[in-house]
Amino acid sequence: QGWRQFRTFCEGKSEKLKRDFRVIDRWEPTSQICCCCGYRWGKIDLSVRSVLCLNCNTLADRDENAAQNIKMVGMGHRHDLKWTGSDCKTVSTASYCELSRITDLEGR
């Protein structure tokens, strides 16, 4: 009920302020995909706060990466190379033990 109430509040505010309000699928894997190249690294533990993409070497904060993906999906774009502008796809697949290189953003 809490999320539904929050959504209703946001819908009302956006209507009052004449703003666009969009809802995306709750199962959209926004924290599992690189917002720069669309590479899918898969599920990562919630304690992991930053990820280094194996495809484009982008170092991303988990929440900022997810926010960018939410924005793109809300605008109607899919997680593929069509909206990233990247001209290459990863040809090799990761084994289950090497989904991504995890780094610590606070150390930079």
Gaussian input, Z-matrix of N, CA and C with variables (Angstrom, degrees):
# hf/3-21g

backbone

0 1
 N
 C     1     B1
 C     2     B2     1     A1
 N     3     B3     2     A2     1     D1
 C     4     B4     3     A3     2     D2
 C     5     B5     4     A4     3     D3
 N     6     B6     5     A5     4     D4
 C     7     B7     6     A6     5     D5
 C     8     B8     7     A7     6     D6
 N     9     B9     8     A8     7     D7
 C    10    B10     9     A9     8     D8
 C    11    B11    10    A10     9     D9
 N    12    B12    11    A11    10    D10
 C    13    B13    12    A12    11    D11
 C    14    B14    13    A13    12    D12
 N    15    B15    14    A14    13    D13
 C    16    B16    15    A15    14    D14
 C    17    B17    16    A16    15    D15
 N    18    B18    17    A17    16    D16
 C    19    B19    18    A18    17    D17
 C    20    B20    19    A19    18    D18
 N    21    B21    20    A20    19    D19
 C    22    B22    21    A21    20    D20
 C    23    B23    22    A22    21    D21
 N    24    B24    23    A23    22    D22
 C    25    B25    24    A24    23    D23
 C    26    B26    25    A25    24    D24
 N    27    B27    26    A26    25    D25
 C    28    B28    27    A27    26    D26
 C    29    B29    28    A28    27    D27
 N    30    B30    29    A29    28    D28
 C    31    B31    30    A30    29    D29
 C    32    B32    31    A31    30    D30
 N    33    B33    32    A32    31    D31
 C    34    B34    33    A33    32    D32
 C    35    B35    34    A34    33    D33
 N    36    B36    35    A35    34    D34
 C    37    B37    36    A36    35    D35
 C    38    B38    37    A37    36    D36
 N    39    B39    38    A38    37    D37
 C    40    B40    39    A39    38    D38
 C    41    B41    40    A40    39    D39
 N    42    B42    41    A41    40    D40
 C    43    B43    42    A42    41    D41
 C    44    B44    43    A43    42    D42
 N    45    B45    44    A44    43    D43
 C    46    B46    45    A45    44    D44
 C    47    B47    46    A46    45    D45
 N    48    B48    47    A47    46    D46
 C    49    B49    48    A48    47    D47
 C    50    B50    49    A49    48    D48
 N    51    B51    50    A50    49    D49
 C    52    B52    51    A51    50    D50
 C    53    B53    52    A52    51    D51
 N    54    B54    53    A53    52    D52
 C    55    B55    54    A54    53    D53
 C    56    B56    55    A55    54    D54
 N    57    B57    56    A56    55    D55
 C    58    B58    57    A57    56    D56
 C    59    B59    58    A58    57    D57
 N    60    B60    59    A59    58    D58
 C    61    B61    60    A60    59    D59
 C    62    B62    61    A61    60    D60
 N    63    B63    62    A62    61    D61
 C    64    B64    63    A63    62    D62
 C    65    B65    64    A64    63    D63
 N    66    B66    65    A65    64    D64
 C    67    B67    66    A66    65    D65
 C    68    B68    67    A67    66    D66
 N    69    B69    68    A68    67    D67
 C    70    B70    69    A69    68    D68
 C    71    B71    70    A70    69    D69
 N    72    B72    71    A71    70    D70
 C    73    B73    72    A72    71    D71
 C    74    B74    73    A73    72    D72
 N    75    B75    74    A74    73    D73
 C    76    B76    75    A75    74    D74
 C    77    B77    76    A76    75    D75
 N    78    B78    77    A77    76    D76
 C    79    B79    78    A78    77    D77
 C    80    B80    79    A79    78    D78
 N    81    B81    80    A80    79    D79
 C    82    B82    81    A81    80    D80
 C    83    B83    82    A82    81    D81
 N    84    B84    83    A83    82    D82
 C    85    B85    84    A84    83    D83
 C    86    B86    85    A85    84    D84
 N    87    B87    86    A86    85    D85
 C    88    B88    87    A87    86    D86
 C    89    B89    88    A88    87    D87
 N    90    B90    89    A89    88    D88
 C    91    B91    90    A90    89    D89
 C    92    B92    91    A91    90    D90
 N    93    B93    92    A92    91    D91
 C    94    B94    93    A93    92    D92
 C    95    B95    94    A94    93    D93
 N    96    B96    95    A95    94    D94
 C    97    B97    96    A96    95    D95
 C    98    B98    97    A97    96    D96
 N    99    B99    98    A98    97    D97
 C   100   B100    99    A99    98    D98
 C   101   B101   100   A100    99    D99
 N   102   B102   101   A101   100   D100
 C   103   B103   102   A102   101   D101
 C   104   B104   103   A103   102   D102
 N   105   B105   104   A104   103   D103
 C   106   B106   105   A105   104   D104
 C   107   B107   106   A106   105   D105
 N   108   B108   107   A107   106   D106
 C   109   B109   108   A108   107   D107
 C   110   B110   109   A109   108   D108
 N   111   B111   110   A110   109   D109
 C   112   B112   111   A111   110   D110
 C   113   B113   112   A112   111   D111
 N   114   B114   113   A113   112   D112
 C   115   B115   114   A114   113   D113
 C   116   B116   115   A115   114   D114
 N   117   B117   116   A116   115   D115
 C   118   B118   117   A117   116   D116
 C   119   B119   118   A118   117   D117
 N   120   B120   119   A119   118   D118
 C   121   B121   120   A120   119   D119
 C   122   B122   121   A121   120   D120
 N   123   B123   122   A122   121   D121
 C   124   B124   123   A123   122   D122
 C   125   B125   124   A124   123   D123
 N   126   B126   125   A125   124   D124
 C   127   B127   126   A126   125   D125
 C   128   B128   127   A127   126   D126
 N   129   B129   128   A128   127   D127
 C   130   B130   129   A129   128   D128
 C   131   B131   130   A130   129   D129
 N   132   B132   131   A131   130   D130
 C   133   B133   132   A132   131   D131
 C   134   B134   133   A133   132   D132
 N   135   B135   134   A134   133   D133
 C   136   B136   135   A135   134   D134
 C   137   B137   136   A136   135   D135
 N   138   B138   137   A137   136   D136
 C   139   B139   138   A138   137   D137
 C   140   B140   139   A139   138   D138
 N   141   B141   140   A140   139   D139
 C   142   B142   141   A141   140   D140
 C   143   B143   142   A142   141   D141
 N   144   B144   143   A143   142   D142
 C   145   B145   144   A144   143   D143
 C   146   B146   145   A145   144   D144
 N   147   B147   146   A146   145   D145
 C   148   B148   147   A147   146   D146
 C   149   B149   148   A148   147   D147
 N   150   B150   149   A149   148   D148
 C   151   B151   150   A150   149   D149
 C   152   B152   151   A151   150   D150
 N   153   B153   152   A152   151   D151
 C   154   B154   153   A153   152   D152
 C   155   B155   154   A154   153   D153
 N   156   B156   155   A155   154   D154
 C   157   B157   156   A156   155   D155
 C   158   B158   157   A157   156   D156
 N   159   B159   158   A158   157   D157
 C   160   B160   159   A159   158   D158
 C   161   B161   160   A160   159   D159
 N   162   B162   161   A161   160   D160
 C   163   B163   162   A162   161   D161
 C   164   B164   163   A163   162   D162
 N   165   B165   164   A164   163   D163
 C   166   B166   165   A165   164   D164
 C   167   B167   166   A166   165   D165
 N   168   B168   167   A167   166   D166
 C   169   B169   168   A168   167   D167
 C   170   B170   169   A169   168   D168
 N   171   B171   170   A170   169   D169
 C   172   B172   171   A171   170   D170
 C   173   B173   172   A172   171   D171
 N   174   B174   173   A173   172   D172
 C   175   B175   174   A174   173   D173
 C   176   B176   175   A175   174   D174
 N   177   B177   176   A176   175   D175
 C   178   B178   177   A177   176   D176
 C   179   B179   178   A178   177   D177
 N   180   B180   179   A179   178   D178
 C   181   B181   180   A180   179   D179
 C   182   B182   181   A181   180   D180
 N   183   B183   182   A182   181   D181
 C   184   B184   183   A183   182   D182
 C   185   B185   184   A184   183   D183
 N   186   B186   185   A185   184   D184
 C   187   B187   186   A186   185   D185
 C   188   B188   187   A187   186   D186
 N   189   B189   188   A188   187   D187
 C   190   B190   189   A189   188   D188
 C   191   B191   190   A190   189   D189
 N   192   B192   191   A191   190   D190
 C   193   B193   192   A192   191   D191
 C   194   B194   193   A193   192   D192
 N   195   B195   194   A194   193   D193
 C   196   B196   195   A195   194   D194
 C   197   B197   196   A196   195   D195
 N   198   B198   197   A197   196   D196
 C   199   B199   198   A198   197   D197
 C   200   B200   199   A199   198   D198
 N   201   B201   200   A200   199   D199
 C   202   B202   201   A201   200   D200
 C   203   B203   202   A202   201   D201
 N   204   B204   203   A203   202   D202
 C   205   B205   204   A204   203   D203
 C   206   B206   205   A205   204   D204
 N   207   B207   206   A206   205   D205
 C   208   B208   207   A207   206   D206
 C   209   B209   208   A208   207   D207
 N   210   B210   209   A209   208   D208
 C   211   B211   210   A210   209   D209
 C   212   B212   211   A211   210   D210
 N   213   B213   212   A212   211   D211
 C   214   B214   213   A213   212   D212
 C   215   B215   214   A214   213   D213
 N   216   B216   215   A215   214   D214
 C   217   B217   216   A216   215   D215
 C   218   B218   217   A217   216   D216
 N   219   B219   218   A218   217   D217
 C   220   B220   219   A219   218   D218
 C   221   B221   220   A220   219   D219
 N   222   B222   221   A221   220   D220
 C   223   B223   222   A222   221   D221
 C   224   B224   223   A223   222   D222
 N   225   B225   224   A224   223   D223
 C   226   B226   225   A225   224   D224
 C   227   B227   226   A226   225   D225
 N   228   B228   227   A227   226   D226
 C   229   B229   228   A228   227   D227
 C   230   B230   229   A229   228   D228
 N   231   B231   230   A230   229   D229
 C   232   B232   231   A231   230   D230
 C   233   B233   232   A232   231   D231
 N   234   B234   233   A233   232   D232
 C   235   B235   234   A234   233   D233
 C   236   B236   235   A235   234   D234
 N   237   B237   236   A236   235   D235
 C   238   B238   237   A237   236   D236
 C   239   B239   238   A238   237   D237
 N   240   B240   239   A239   238   D238
 C   241   B241   240   A240   239   D239
 C   242   B242   241   A241   240   D240
 N   243   B243   242   A242   241   D241
 C   244   B244   243   A243   242   D242
 C   245   B245   244   A244   243   D243
 N   246   B246   245   A245   244   D244
 C   247   B247   246   A246   245   D245
 C   248   B248   247   A247   246   D246
 N   249   B249   248   A248   247   D247
 C   250   B250   249   A249   248   D248
 C   251   B251   250   A250   249   D249
 N   252   B252   251   A251   250   D250
 C   253   B253   252   A252   251   D251
 C   254   B254   253   A253   252   D252
 N   255   B255   254   A254   253   D253
 C   256   B256   255   A255   254   D254
 C   257   B257   256   A256   255   D255
 N   258   B258   257   A257   256   D256
 C   259   B259   258   A258   257   D257
 C   260   B260   259   A259   258   D258
 N   261   B261   260   A260   259   D259
 C   262   B262   261   A261   260   D260
 C   263   B263   262   A262   261   D261
 N   264   B264   263   A263   262   D262
 C   265   B265   264   A264   263   D263
 C   266   B266   265   A265   264   D264
 N   267   B267   266   A266   265   D265
 C   268   B268   267   A267   266   D266
 C   269   B269   268   A268   267   D267
 N   270   B270   269   A269   268   D268
 C   271   B271   270   A270   269   D269
 C   272   B272   271   A271   270   D270
 N   273   B273   272   A272   271   D271
 C   274   B274   273   A273   272   D272
 C   275   B275   274   A274   273   D273
 N   276   B276   275   A275   274   D274
 C   277   B277   276   A276   275   D275
 C   278   B278   277   A277   276   D276
 N   279   B279   278   A278   277   D277
 C   280   B280   279   A279   278   D278
 C   281   B281   280   A280   279   D279
 N   282   B282   281   A281   280   D280
 C   283   B283   282   A282   281   D281
 C   284   B284   283   A283   282   D282
 N   285   B285   284   A284   283   D283
 C   286   B286   285   A285   284   D284
 C   287   B287   286   A286   285   D285
 N   288   B288   287   A287   286   D286
 C   289   B289   288   A288   287   D287
 C   290   B290   289   A289   288   D288
 N   291   B291   290   A290   289   D289
 C   292   B292   291   A291   290   D290
 C   293   B293   292   A292   291   D291
 N   294   B294   293   A293   292   D292
 C   295   B295   294   A294   293   D293
 C   296   B296   295   A295   294   D294
 N   297   B297   296   A296   295   D295
 C   298   B298   297   A297   296   D296
 C   299   B299   298   A298   297   D297
 N   300   B300   299   A299   298   D298
 C   301   B301   300   A300   299   D299
 C   302   B302   301   A301   300   D300
 N   303   B303   302   A302   301   D301
 C   304   B304   303   A303   302   D302
 C   305   B305   304   A304   303   D303
 N   306   B306   305   A305   304   D304
 C   307   B307   306   A306   305   D305
 C   308   B308   307   A307   306   D306
 N   309   B309   308   A308   307   D307
 C   310   B310   309   A309   308   D308
 C   311   B311   310   A310   309   D309
 N   312   B312   311   A311   310   D310
 C   313   B313   312   A312   311   D311
 C   314   B314   313   A313   312   D312
 N   315   B315   314   A314   313   D313
 C   316   B316   315   A315   314   D314
 C   317   B317   316   A316   315   D315
 N   318   B318   317   A317   316   D316
 C   319   B319   318   A318   317   D317
 C   320   B320   319   A319   318   D318
 N   321   B321   320   A320   319   D319
 C   322   B322   321   A321   320   D320
 C   323   B323   322   A322   321   D321

   B1=1.4527
   B2=1.5263
   B3=1.3091
   B4=1.4518
   B5=1.5148
   B6=1.3467
   B7=1.4604
   B8=1.5167
   B9=1.3241
   B10=1.4688
   B11=1.5267
   B12=1.3135
   B13=1.4597
   B14=1.5352
   B15=1.3173
   B16=1.4632
   B17=1.5272
   B18=1.3356
   B19=1.4697
   B20=1.5245
   B21=1.3205
   B22=1.4647
   B23=1.5213
   B24=1.3216
   B25=1.4613
   B26=1.5294
   B27=1.3333
   B28=1.4754
   B29=1.5227
   B30=1.3304
   B31=1.4651
   B32=1.5266
   B33=1.3312
   B34=1.4618
   B35=1.5164
   B36=1.3310
   B37=1.4657
   B38=1.5244
   B39=1.3340
   B40=1.4639
   B41=1.5268
   B42=1.3245
   B43=1.4674
   B44=1.5308
   B45=1.3222
   B46=1.4663
   B47=1.5287
   B48=1.3227
   B49=1.4628
   B50=1.5282
   B51=1.3406
   B52=1.4728
   B53=1.5358
   B54=1.3180
   B55=1.4718
   B56=1.5257
   B57=1.3242
   B58=1.4559
   B59=1.5266
   B60=1.3254
   B61=1.4607
   B62=1.5215
   B63=1.3156
   B64=1.4607
   B65=1.5184
   B66=1.3109
   B67=1.4597
   B68=1.5257
   B69=1.3282
   B70=1.4649
   B71=1.5267
   B72=1.3124
   B73=1.4598
   B74=1.5292
   B75=1.3085
   B76=1.4639
   B77=1.5253
   B78=1.3174
   B79=1.4578
   B80=1.5288
   B81=1.3113
   B82=1.4668
   B83=1.5351
   B84=1.3349
   B85=1.4737
   B86=1.5310
   B87=1.3146
   B88=1.4636
   B89=1.5272
   B90=1.3282
   B91=1.4650
   B92=1.5243
   B93=1.3275
   B94=1.4622
   B95=1.5236
   B96=1.3348
   B97=1.4567
   B98=1.5273
   B99=1.3143
   B100=1.4637
   B101=1.5279
   B102=1.3206
   B103=1.4639
   B104=1.5260
   B105=1.3231
   B106=1.4689
   B107=1.5236
   B108=1.3354
   B109=1.4691
   B110=1.5225
   B111=1.3382
   B112=1.4595
   B113=1.5174
   B114=1.3393
   B115=1.4669
   B116=1.5236
   B117=1.3229
   B118=1.4671
   B119=1.5220
   B120=1.3377
   B121=1.4603
   B122=1.5108
   B123=1.3039
   B124=1.4548
   B125=1.5157
   B126=1.3145
   B127=1.4612
   B128=1.5200
   B129=1.3265
   B130=1.4586
   B131=1.5199
   B132=1.3060
   B133=1.4579
   B134=1.5265
   B135=1.3229
   B136=1.4674
   B137=1.5274
   B138=1.3229
   B139=1.4664
   B140=1.5301
   B141=1.3188
   B142=1.4660
   B143=1.5209
   B144=1.3185
   B145=1.4584
   B146=1.5241
   B147=1.3174
   B148=1.4627
   B149=1.5190
   B150=1.3333
   B151=1.4604
   B152=1.5247
   B153=1.3178
   B154=1.4547
   B155=1.5244
   B156=1.3251
   B157=1.4623
   B158=1.5251
   B159=1.3203
   B160=1.4648
   B161=1.5197
   B162=1.3231
   B163=1.4599
   B164=1.5315
   B165=1.3386
   B166=1.4725
   B167=1.5278
   B168=1.3367
   B169=1.4703
   B170=1.5214
   B171=1.3235
   B172=1.4585
   B173=1.5186
   B174=1.3253
   B175=1.4527
   B176=1.5157
   B177=1.3301
   B178=1.4592
   B179=1.5192
   B180=1.3290
   B181=1.4530
   B182=1.5216
   B183=1.3122
   B184=1.4661
   B185=1.5223
   B186=1.3319
   B187=1.4607
   B188=1.5243
   B189=1.3300
   B190=1.4690
   B191=1.5266
   B192=1.3272
   B193=1.4577
   B194=1.5328
   B195=1.3327
   B196=1.4647
   B197=1.5243
   B198=1.3343
   B199=1.4688
   B200=1.5286
   B201=1.3321
   B202=1.4658
   B203=1.5268
   B204=1.3383
   B205=1.4635
   B206=1.5258
   B207=1.3297
   B208=1.4661
   B209=1.5257
   B210=1.3221
   B211=1.4652
   B212=1.5275
   B213=1.3292
   B214=1.4649
   B215=1.5278
   B216=1.3342
   B217=1.4638
   B218=1.5270
   B219=1.3252
   B220=1.4625
   B221=1.5142
   B222=1.3343
   B223=1.4630
   B224=1.5250
   B225=1.3300
   B226=1.4582
   B227=1.5070
   B228=1.3388
   B229=1.4619
   B230=1.5221
   B231=1.3041
   B232=1.4630
   B233=1.5196
   B234=1.3154
   B235=1.4623
   B236=1.5182
   B237=1.3026
   B238=1.4522
   B239=1.5202
   B240=1.2941
   B241=1.4579
   B242=1.5173
   B243=1.3262
   B244=1.4601
   B245=1.5279
   B246=1.3189
   B247=1.4595
   B248=1.5135
   B249=1.3160
   B250=1.4599
   B251=1.5122
   B252=1.3253
   B253=1.4472
   B254=1.5143
   B255=1.3154
   B256=1.4556
   B257=1.5238
   B258=1.3169
   B259=1.4551
   B260=1.5213
   B261=1.3325
   B262=1.4575
   B263=1.5184
   B264=1.3156
   B265=1.4535
   B266=1.5235
   B267=1.3074
   B268=1.4465
   B269=1.5194
   B270=1.3125
   B271=1.4562
   B272=1.5188
   B273=1.3129
   B274=1.4542
   B275=1.5201
   B276=1.3191
   B277=1.4575
   B278=1.5182
   B279=1.3107
   B280=1.4589
   B281=1.5191
   B282=1.3118
   B283=1.4553
   B284=1.5225
   B285=1.3089
   B286=1.4530
   B287=1.5201
   B288=1.3040
   B289=1.4628
   B290=1.5228
   B291=1.3454
   B292=1.4591
   B293=1.5240
   B294=1.3244
   B295=1.4532
   B296=1.5173
   B297=1.3151
   B298=1.4571
   B299=1.5191
   B300=1.3266
   B301=1.4546
   B302=1.5164
   B303=1.2893
   B304=1.4574
   B305=1.5247
   B306=1.3249
   B307=1.4574
   B308=1.5216
   B309=1.2936
   B310=1.4540
   B311=1.5206
   B312=1.3370
   B313=1.4612
   B314=1.5233
   B315=1.3336
   B316=1.4594
   B317=1.5226
   B318=1.3223
   B319=1.4494
   B320=1.5152
   B321=1.3517
   B322=1.4592
   B323=1.4873
   A1=111.27
   A2=118.64
   A3=121.50
   A4=113.60
   A5=116.70
   A6=120.46
   A7=111.38
   A8=116.52
   A9=119.81
   A10=109.84
   A11=116.95
   A12=121.13
   A13=110.39
   A14=116.97
   A15=121.61
   A16=110.75
   A17=116.12
   A18=120.54
   A19=110.80
   A20=117.08
   A21=121.36
   A22=110.62
   A23=116.82
   A24=121.77
   A25=110.68
   A26=116.35
   A27=121.00
   A28=111.57
   A29=117.46
   A30=121.12
   A31=110.44
   A32=116.48
   A33=121.04
   A34=112.25
   A35=116.56
   A36=120.86
   A37=111.43
   A38=116.16
   A39=119.18
   A40=111.24
   A41=116.83
   A42=119.97
   A43=110.65
   A44=115.87
   A45=121.01
   A46=111.18
   A47=116.68
   A48=121.82
   A49=112.81
   A50=115.32
   A51=121.86
   A52=111.63
   A53=114.29
   A54=121.58
   A55=109.44
   A56=115.14
   A57=121.32
   A58=108.87
   A59=117.27
   A60=122.33
   A61=108.11
   A62=116.87
   A63=121.14
   A64=110.51
   A65=115.20
   A66=122.40
   A67=107.75
   A68=116.35
   A69=119.66
   A70=108.70
   A71=115.77
   A72=122.54
   A73=109.77
   A74=116.82
   A75=120.49
   A76=112.65
   A77=118.04
   A78=121.80
   A79=112.73
   A80=117.46
   A81=120.96
   A82=108.46
   A83=118.99
   A84=121.53
   A85=113.06
   A86=117.71
   A87=121.75
   A88=114.06
   A89=117.96
   A90=119.05
   A91=112.07
   A92=117.37
   A93=121.43
   A94=112.99
   A95=116.93
   A96=121.48
   A97=109.76
   A98=116.60
   A99=121.47
   A100=109.23
   A101=117.02
   A102=121.04
   A103=112.21
   A104=117.48
   A105=120.26
   A106=113.16
   A107=117.31
   A108=119.31
   A109=114.03
   A110=117.78
   A111=120.26
   A112=114.54
   A113=117.92
   A114=121.34
   A115=109.52
   A116=116.31
   A117=120.22
   A118=109.79
   A119=115.85
   A120=120.15
   A121=112.11
   A122=118.89
   A123=121.98
   A124=112.63
   A125=114.65
   A126=120.81
   A127=110.49
   A128=114.30
   A129=120.78
   A130=107.74
   A131=116.18
   A132=121.78
   A133=110.88
   A134=117.27
   A135=121.55
   A136=113.05
   A137=117.37
   A138=119.66
   A139=112.02
   A140=117.47
   A141=121.87
   A142=108.36
   A143=117.38
   A144=121.43
   A145=114.13
   A146=118.50
   A147=120.61
   A148=109.77
   A149=114.88
   A150=120.69
   A151=109.13
   A152=116.02
   A153=122.15
   A154=106.99
   A155=117.22
   A156=122.00
   A157=110.24
   A158=116.12
   A159=121.20
   A160=112.28
   A161=117.48
   A162=121.24
   A163=112.58
   A164=117.03
   A165=119.59
   A166=113.47
   A167=117.32
   A168=123.77
   A169=113.82
   A170=117.83
   A171=121.50
   A172=109.33
   A173=116.68
   A174=122.00
   A175=107.36
   A176=117.33
   A177=120.65
   A178=111.81
   A179=115.65
   A180=121.26
   A181=106.62
   A182=117.61
   A183=122.08
   A184=112.21
   A185=118.03
   A186=121.51
   A187=112.27
   A188=117.59
   A189=120.36
   A190=110.64
   A191=116.67
   A192=121.65
   A193=109.74
   A194=116.77
   A195=120.78
   A196=111.04
   A197=117.17
   A198=120.56
   A199=111.03
   A200=117.06
   A201=120.55
   A202=110.98
   A203=116.16
   A204=119.97
   A205=111.61
   A206=117.51
   A207=121.38
   A208=109.81
   A209=116.29
   A210=120.66
   A211=111.02
   A212=116.79
   A213=120.68
   A214=111.60
   A215=117.33
   A216=120.50
   A217=109.94
   A218=117.20
   A219=121.20
   A220=112.76
   A221=116.53
   A222=121.32
   A223=111.62
   A224=115.98
   A225=120.17
   A226=115.34
   A227=117.39
   A228=120.88
   A229=109.77
   A230=116.33
   A231=121.77
   A232=109.65
   A233=114.71
   A234=120.84
   A235=109.61
   A236=116.09
   A237=120.61
   A238=108.39
   A239=117.06
   A240=120.70
   A241=113.01
   A242=118.37
   A243=120.68
   A244=111.94
   A245=117.89
   A246=118.93
   A247=113.47
   A248=118.36
   A249=119.21
   A250=112.97
   A251=116.48
   A252=119.11
   A253=113.33
   A254=117.67
   A255=121.28
   A256=109.44
   A257=116.43
   A258=119.31
   A259=113.15
   A260=117.45
   A261=118.47
   A262=110.06
   A263=115.00
   A264=121.70
   A265=107.74
   A266=115.82
   A267=119.90
   A268=108.10
   A269=117.07
   A270=120.05
   A271=112.03
   A272=117.94
   A273=119.96
   A274=109.57
   A275=115.60
   A276=119.95
   A277=108.95
   A278=115.89
   A279=121.23
   A280=109.31
   A281=116.28
   A282=119.05
   A283=107.61
   A284=117.15
   A285=120.47
   A286=113.22
   A287=118.57
   A288=120.51
   A289=112.51
   A290=119.12
   A291=120.68
   A292=111.44
   A293=116.30
   A294=120.66
   A295=112.25
   A296=117.39
   A297=119.93
   A298=109.04
   A299=114.39
   A300=119.59
   A301=106.60
   A302=116.65
   A303=121.92
   A304=108.57
   A305=115.53
   A306=120.07
   A307=109.67
   A308=115.63
   A309=122.05
   A310=108.35
   A311=117.54
   A312=121.60
   A313=112.82
   A314=117.09
   A315=119.72
   A316=111.33
   A317=117.34
   A318=121.09
   A319=114.08
   A320=118.12
   A321=118.21
   A322=113.59
   D1=-32.43
   D2=-178.50
   D3=-61.20
   D4=-46.16
   D5=179.51
   D6=-68.12
   D7=-37.82
   D8=179.27
   D9=-64.76
   D10=-41.25
   D11=178.50
   D12=-64.56
   D13=-42.01
   D14=177.32
   D15=-61.95
   D16=-43.33
   D17=178.77
   D18=-62.37
   D19=-44.53
   D20=178.58
   D21=-60.52
   D22=-41.50
   D23=177.75
   D24=-61.31
   D25=-46.95
   D26=179.88
   D27=-64.06
   D28=-40.09
   D29=177.84
   D30=-62.11
   D31=-43.29
   D32=179.38
   D33=-63.90
   D34=-44.95
   D35=179.14
   D36=-62.49
   D37=-43.54
   D38=-178.53
   D39=-66.75
   D40=-35.85
   D41=177.09
   D42=-66.87
   D43=-43.15
   D44=179.85
   D45=-62.34
   D46=-39.51
   D47=-178.29
   D48=-91.83
   D49=6.97
   D50=179.80
   D51=55.92
   D52=47.69
   D53=178.40
   D54=-110.93
   D55=157.00
   D56=177.42
   D57=-81.26
   D58=133.85
   D59=178.15
   D60=-125.99
   D61=125.62
   D62=-178.86
   D63=-127.92
   D64=147.31
   D65=178.71
   D66=-118.33
   D67=133.96
   D68=177.12
   D69=-106.85
   D70=165.31
   D71=179.11
   D72=-60.18
   D73=132.57
   D74=-178.29
   D75=-65.01
   D76=-18.65
   D77=-178.92
   D78=-97.63
   D79=7.15
   D80=177.68
   D81=-61.42
   D82=126.20
   D83=-174.79
   D84=-80.19
   D85=61.74
   D86=-172.18
   D87=-66.56
   D88=-28.39
   D89=179.64
   D90=-94.45
   D91=4.15
   D92=-178.53
   D93=-106.59
   D94=1.43
   D95=-173.76
   D96=-130.07
   D97=136.68
   D98=177.49
   D99=-67.16
   D100=128.43
   D101=-179.09
   D102=-74.82
   D103=-14.19
   D104=-179.59
   D105=-89.35
   D106=-43.86
   D107=-174.14
   D108=-119.71
   D109=-10.22
   D110=179.54
   D111=85.56
   D112=3.68
   D113=179.40
   D114=-65.86
   D115=131.80
   D116=-179.47
   D117=-98.29
   D118=115.00
   D119=179.92
   D120=-95.14
   D121=-10.51
   D122=175.87
   D123=91.77
   D124=-172.72
   D125=-177.55
   D126=-68.59
   D127=139.81
   D128=174.36
   D129=-130.84
   D130=152.08
   D131=-178.09
   D132=-61.24
   D133=145.37
   D134=-179.08
   D135=-62.26
   D136=-22.29
   D137=178.93
   D138=-74.10
   D139=-16.23
   D140=178.69
   D141=-78.88
   D142=120.15
   D143=-174.34
   D144=-102.46
   D145=-14.20
   D146=178.55
   D147=-145.35
   D148=153.38
   D149=-176.45
   D150=-138.07
   D151=139.95
   D152=173.90
   D153=-104.02
   D154=116.84
   D155=-177.26
   D156=-66.55
   D157=132.05
   D158=179.14
   D159=-74.14
   D160=-19.33
   D161=-176.88
   D162=-88.79
   D163=-48.64
   D164=-174.58
   D165=-115.68
   D166=1.10
   D167=179.03
   D168=62.20
   D169=25.70
   D170=175.69
   D171=-78.66
   D172=128.44
   D173=174.43
   D174=-91.36
   D175=118.84
   D176=-173.68
   D177=-129.84
   D178=137.95
   D179=168.73
   D180=-68.91
   D181=135.97
   D182=-175.89
   D183=-55.64
   D184=-47.28
   D185=-176.76
   D186=-71.61
   D187=-39.29
   D188=178.05
   D189=-66.15
   D190=-39.49
   D191=176.77
   D192=-61.11
   D193=-46.91
   D194=179.72
   D195=-63.29
   D196=-39.43
   D197=179.53
   D198=-62.39
   D199=-41.45
   D200=177.27
   D201=-63.90
   D202=-40.19
   D203=178.47
   D204=-67.10
   D205=-39.06
   D206=177.14
   D207=-61.52
   D208=-43.34
   D209=178.50
   D210=-60.00
   D211=-47.19
   D212=-178.32
   D213=-64.56
   D214=-43.71
   D215=179.28
   D216=-65.79
   D217=-39.58
   D218=177.53
   D219=-62.47
   D220=-28.50
   D221=177.87
   D222=-83.41
   D223=-0.78
   D224=176.65
   D225=95.88
   D226=8.64
   D227=179.46
   D228=-93.05
   D229=149.37
   D230=178.77
   D231=-100.71
   D232=164.29
   D233=177.40
   D234=-79.79
   D235=80.54
   D236=174.61
   D237=-151.32
   D238=-179.54
   D239=-175.03
   D240=-73.17
   D241=-8.71
   D242=-179.02
   D243=-65.90
   D244=-35.63
   D245=-178.21
   D246=-99.13
   D247=-6.52
   D248=-178.72
   D249=-93.06
   D250=-21.43
   D251=-177.48
   D252=80.37
   D253=2.01
   D254=179.23
   D255=-73.58
   D256=145.01
   D257=-177.69
   D258=-107.21
   D259=9.96
   D260=178.52
   D261=-137.88
   D262=153.05
   D263=174.99
   D264=-115.45
   D265=154.36
   D266=175.81
   D267=-72.58
   D268=127.48
   D269=-177.82
   D270=-94.04
   D271=-22.26
   D272=178.58
   D273=-99.84
   D274=154.07
   D275=178.75
   D276=-107.71
   D277=149.13
   D278=179.63
   D279=-83.64
   D280=145.89
   D281=172.98
   D282=-77.41
   D283=166.44
   D284=-175.93
   D285=-60.35
   D286=-19.87
   D287=-177.72
   D288=-96.33
   D289=0.84
   D290=-179.93
   D291=-133.73
   D292=53.42
   D293=-177.85
   D294=-65.96
   D295=-36.63
   D296=179.87
   D297=-163.39
   D298=163.64
   D299=173.05
   D300=-94.69
   D301=116.93
   D302=-176.98
   D303=-92.50
   D304=135.51
   D305=179.78
   D306=-131.77
   D307=170.78
   D308=178.41
   D309=-110.15
   D310=113.29
   D311=-178.69
   D312=-67.86
   D313=-28.38
   D314=-176.61
   D315=-67.69
   D316=-21.49
   D317=-178.32
   D318=-81.55
   D319=-3.79
   D320=-177.32
   D321=-88.19

